[in-house]
Amino acid sequence: MMASAIAHISAMYAIFVSIAIAAGAPPMLAVLVFGMFSNLYMATTHYSGGPAAILFGCNFIPLATWWKIGFLISLVVIPIWLIIGSAWWKVLGLW
């Protein structure tokens, strides 16, 4: 469990961006995509961060509902970021 968004991003972001760039991804695209995905993780599971654990522990949201909503959010947000976002960033000349 990552109880802090800052701890999660600090631990994962630089490593994954470095791996993506070393594998040949355009640097600015890698930075933007992993920045966006760092924003998504808090909504996906009941143990993803401090506020999520509190909401789950107080039984505000049932476990199955939490995972379903997180999955549905992912299905909507990820294609928007990867398809529309990357095309727009290309138009802007960011990568």
N, C-alpha and C positions, 0 to 999 in steps of 0.2 A: 504494500500500500504506500502510495506517495501522499503524504498528508499535506503537502504544500505544492502549489503550482510552480513556484520558483525553484524548489528542489527538483521537481520532475524535469522542468525545462533545462536547468543547469546540468543535470546528470545526463540527459539524452540528446539535447539539441546539437551541441557542438560535435559530438561523436557521429551522429547520423548525417549531418551536413558534410562533415569531412569525408565520410565513406562515399556519399553520393558524388561529391566533386572528384574524388580519386577514381571513381568508376566512370567518369566522363560526363556527368550531368553539368549543364550550364550553371555556374556558381550562383548567379542571382536567382535563377529558378529554384535551385535547391534551398536557398535561404528562405525564399518566400513560401514554398510548399511546406517545409518543415515548421515554419512559423505558424502557418494556418493549422496544421495538424496538431501543434502544441496547444492550440486553443480548443480543439475538439475533445480532448481526452477526458475533461472533467464531466462531460455529459453522458459518457458511455457506460460506466459501471457504478455500482453502489460503494465501491472502495477506492475510487479514483482520486479523492482528495478529502480534506478536512470537512468542508460543508456537506459533501455527499454522504459521508459516514454518519454525520449527525442527523441528516434528514432520514436516512435509512434506519438508523437506530431508534428513532422516535416513531417508526412505523407510519410515516406520512405517505410513503410510496412502497407498494409491495415489490418484492424482488423481481418477479416476472415482468411486471409493468415497467420497472426501471430499465431492464435489459431490452425490452421491446422498443421503448421510446428511444433509447440510445442507439439501437440498430437503425430505426427509422430515420433518426436525425442524420446518422452517417450516410444512409442511402441518398438523402437529399443533398447534404452539404458537400460530400466528397466529389461527386460529379460536377457540381457547380464550380468548386475550386479548381479541379483538374482540367475541365474542358473550357468553361467560359473564362475562368480566371487566367489560365495559362495563355489562352488566345488573346485576352485583353492585355496581359503583360507583354506579349509579343508585339502587339500594335503600339504600345507605349514605348517599346524599345528597351524594356528592362532586362531582356535576355535575348 
